[in-house]
């Protein structure tokens, strides 16, 4: 495909790296020139252009702008009716992004994570999940969402990633004070959590680790008694 990227920040750069070896012709915005330059140097099929040149060269365009800047940037551009756009602008709904690019259409809102650069990451999609799957589904898992309400709920729920990372980090710090190789200890914890949750539903894993008096049960009950579950629910409700 002839792909374009308007707003080449960290996430947009990861998106490009995730599909740059798939034979597409990719034009990237000169905004965030450090990322754009790195991509153009790394891949022969990636070129840097101004925003209008990106639009003119592309059949599918990714929007990676900050939502508060999008109206001014996109309002200065001329889109074509045959163009499809995929937005990953946090803070702008699919409908809001679509209104900025007529006569083209924003056909999907996706929320990628940095891991999209190498694959193996979940992608939340509202709208045309088929197009997103065509581009990214070979290496990643596509999670189609029904509407903006579901997207908003998923965006809140994905924020659990940072607390989980903090939990692993703090446990690794504790372990590192007691073992000879702190780095190995953290690697063990990351693999422990990732491997067990990747194939087992969380409720089933909790049940499997619920041996009376076992270390897993004792630590979980201690943290629940300390208010962990209530703090999580309150935090998610505030995000919502």
C-alpha positions as CSV (number, residue, x, y, z in Angstrom):
1,X,0.0,0.0,0.0
2,X,0.9,3.7,-0.2
3,X,0.9,4.7,3.4
4,X,1.3,8.1,5.0
5,X,1.9,9.3,8.6
6,X,1.0,12.7,9.8
7,X,2.5,13.4,13.2
8,X,5.6,11.1,13.6
9,X,6.1,10.9,17.3
10,X,7.1,7.9,19.4
11,X,4.0,5.8,18.9
12,X,3.7,6.7,15.2
13,X,7.4,5.7,14.8
14,X,6.7,2.3,16.4
15,X,3.7,1.8,14.1
16,X,6.0,2.4,11.0
17,X,8.7,0.1,12.3
18,X,6.1,-2.6,12.8
19,X,5.1,-2.6,9.1
20,X,8.2,-1.1,7.3
21,X,9.4,-4.6,6.1
22,X,6.0,-5.5,4.5
23,X,6.6,-3.9,1.2
24,X,4.6,-0.7,1.6
25,X,5.7,2.7,0.3
26,X,5.6,5.0,3.4
27,X,5.7,8.8,3.6
28,X,6.2,10.3,7.1
29,X,5.6,13.8,8.3
30,X,8.6,16.0,8.9
31,X,7.0,16.9,12.2
32,X,9.0,15.2,15.0
33,X,12.0,15.2,12.7
34,X,14.2,13.1,14.9
35,X,11.8,10.1,14.6
36,X,11.2,10.8,10.9
37,X,14.9,11.0,10.1
38,X,15.6,7.8,12.0
39,X,12.9,5.9,10.0
40,X,14.1,7.2,6.7
41,X,17.7,6.2,7.5
42,X,16.6,2.7,8.6
43,X,14.2,1.8,5.8
44,X,14.6,2.4,2.0
45,X,10.9,2.5,1.5
46,X,10.3,5.4,4.0
47,X,10.7,9.0,2.9
48,X,10.2,12.3,4.7
49,X,7.7,14.9,3.3
50,X,5.7,17.9,4.4
51,X,2.2,17.2,5.5
52,X,0.5,18.0,2.2
53,X,3.0,15.8,0.3
54,X,2.2,13.0,2.7
55,X,-1.5,13.3,1.9
56,X,-0.9,13.5,-1.9
57,X,1.2,10.4,-1.9
58,X,-1.0,8.1,0.2
59,X,-4.1,6.0,0.0
60,X,-4.1,5.1,3.7
61,X,-3.0,7.8,6.2
62,X,-2.3,7.4,9.9
63,X,-3.0,10.3,12.2
64,X,-0.6,10.5,15.1
65,X,-1.0,14.1,16.0
66,X,-1.7,15.5,19.5
67,X,-5.5,15.9,19.6
68,X,-5.3,19.6,20.6
69,X,-3.2,20.4,17.5
70,X,-5.1,18.3,15.0
71,X,-7.8,20.7,13.9
72,X,-5.2,23.4,12.9
73,X,-2.9,20.9,11.2
74,X,-5.5,19.0,9.3
75,X,-7.6,22.0,8.5
76,X,-4.7,23.3,6.3
77,X,-4.6,20.1,4.2
78,X,-6.5,18.9,1.1
79,X,-7.7,15.3,1.3
80,X,-9.2,13.2,-1.4
81,X,-12.5,11.4,-1.2
82,X,-10.9,8.0,-2.0
83,X,-8.6,8.2,1.0
84,X,-9.0,6.2,4.2
85,X,-7.5,7.4,7.5
86,X,-6.7,5.5,10.7
87,X,-6.4,7.7,13.8
88,X,-4.5,6.9,17.0
89,X,-4.9,10.4,18.4
90,X,-5.6,10.0,22.1
91,X,-8.3,12.4,23.2
92,X,-10.1,12.6,19.8
93,X,-13.0,10.2,19.1
94,X,-13.4,8.6,15.7
95,X,-16.2,10.9,14.9
96,X,-14.2,14.0,15.9
97,X,-11.2,12.9,13.8
98,X,-13.5,12.1,10.8
99,X,-14.9,15.6,10.8
100,X,-11.4,17.1,10.4
101,X,-10.5,15.3,7.1
102,X,-13.5,15.4,4.8
103,X,-14.0,14.5,2.0
104,X,-11.7,11.6,3.1
105,X,-12.9,9.4,5.9
106,X,-11.4,8.3,9.2
107,X,-12.5,4.6,9.1
108,X,-10.8,3.4,12.2
109,X,-9.6,4.5,15.6
110,X,-6.8,2.3,17.0
111,X,-4.8,2.5,20.1
112,X,-1.3,0.9,19.6
113,X,1.3,0.3,22.2
114,X,5.1,0.7,21.7
115,X,5.4,-3.1,21.3
116,X,3.8,-2.8,17.9
117,X,7.3,-2.1,16.5
118,X,8.2,-5.8,16.9
119,X,4.8,-7.4,17.1
120,X,3.0,-9.6,19.7
121,X,1.0,-6.7,21.2
122,X,-2.8,-6.2,21.5
123,X,-4.4,-3.4,19.3
124,X,-7.8,-1.9,20.3
125,X,-9.8,-1.0,17.2
126,X,-13.1,0.9,16.7
127,X,-14.3,0.9,13.1
128,X,-12.7,-0.9,10.2
129,X,-10.9,-3.7,12.1
130,X,-10.5,-5.5,8.7
131,X,-8.1,-2.8,7.4
132,X,-6.2,-2.6,10.7
133,X,-6.0,-6.4,10.7
134,X,-4.7,-6.4,7.1
135,X,-1.9,-4.1,8.1
136,X,-1.0,-5.3,11.6
137,X,-2.8,-8.6,12.2
138,X,-0.1,-10.8,11.0
139,X,2.1,-10.0,14.0
140,X,-0.4,-8.6,16.6
141,X,-3.8,-9.4,18.1
142,X,-6.7,-7.2,17.0
143,X,-9.4,-6.5,19.5
144,X,-12.5,-5.0,17.6
145,X,-14.7,-2.7,19.7
146,X,-18.3,-2.0,19.2
147,X,-18.4,1.8,19.6
148,X,-16.8,4.8,21.3
149,X,-18.2,3.8,24.7
150,X,-16.3,0.5,24.6
151,X,-13.2,2.3,23.3
152,X,-13.3,4.7,26.2
153,X,-13.7,1.8,28.7
154,X,-10.8,-0.1,27.1
155,X,-8.6,3.0,27.2
156,X,-9.2,3.3,31.0
157,X,-8.6,-0.4,31.6
158,X,-5.3,-0.4,29.7
159,X,-3.9,1.9,32.3
160,X,-3.5,-1.1,34.5
161,X,-0.2,-1.7,32.6
162,X,1.6,1.0,34.6
163,X,0.6,-0.3,38.0
164,X,1.4,-3.8,37.0
165,X,4.9,-2.7,35.8
166,X,5.3,-0.8,39.1
167,X,4.4,-4.0,41.1
168,X,7.0,-6.0,39.1
169,X,9.6,-3.2,39.5
170,X,9.1,-3.0,43.3
171,X,9.2,-6.8,43.7
172,X,12.4,-6.9,41.6
173,X,13.9,-4.2,43.9
174,X,13.0,-6.3,46.9
175,X,14.4,-9.4,45.3
176,X,17.5,-7.6,44.1
177,X,18.5,-6.8,47.7
178,X,18.5,-10.5,48.5
179,X,20.1,-12.2,45.4
180,X,23.4,-11.9,43.6
181,X,22.0,-10.9,40.1
182,X,19.3,-8.3,40.3
183,X,18.8,-8.2,36.5
184,X,18.2,-11.9,36.4
185,X,15.6,-11.6,39.2
186,X,13.6,-8.9,37.3
187,X,13.8,-11.0,34.0
188,X,12.5,-14.0,36.0
189,X,9.5,-12.0,37.3
190,X,8.6,-10.5,34.0
191,X,8.7,-13.9,32.3
192,X,6.8,-15.5,35.2
193,X,3.9,-13.0,34.9
194,X,3.8,-12.9,31.1
195,X,4.0,-16.6,30.5
196,X,1.3,-17.6,33.0
197,X,-1.2,-14.9,32.0
198,X,-0.7,-15.3,28.3
199,X,-2.3,-18.8,28.2
200,X,-4.5,-18.8,31.3
201,X,-7.5,-16.6,32.2
202,X,-6.8,-14.5,35.3
203,X,-9.6,-16.0,37.4
204,X,-8.4,-19.5,36.6
205,X,-4.8,-18.5,37.5
206,X,-5.9,-17.0,40.8
207,X,-7.8,-20.3,41.6
208,X,-4.8,-22.4,40.6
209,X,-2.6,-20.3,42.9
210,X,-5.0,-20.5,45.8
211,X,-3.4,-23.3,47.8
212,X,-4.4,-22.7,51.4
213,X,-1.5,-21.3,53.3
214,X,0.6,-21.1,50.1
215,X,2.9,-18.1,49.4
216,X,0.7,-16.8,46.5
217,X,-2.5,-17.0,48.5
218,X,-0.9,-15.4,51.6
219,X,0.5,-12.4,49.7
220,X,-2.7,-11.9,47.7
221,X,-4.9,-11.9,50.8
222,X,-2.5,-9.5,52.5
223,X,-2.7,-7.1,49.6
224,X,-6.5,-7.4,49.3
225,X,-6.8,-6.7,53.0
226,X,-4.6,-3.6,52.5
227,X,-7.2,-2.3,50.0
228,X,-5.6,-3.1,46.7
229,X,-8.8,-4.2,44.9
230,X,-10.8,-1.2,46.2
231,X,-8.0,1.3,45.2
232,X,-7.9,-0.2,41.7
233,X,-11.7,0.1,41.2
234,X,-11.7,3.7,42.6
235,X,-8.8,4.7,40.3
236,X,-10.5,3.2,37.2
237,X,-13.8,4.9,38.0
238,X,-12.0,8.2,38.3
239,X,-10.4,7.7,34.9
240,X,-13.8,6.9,33.4
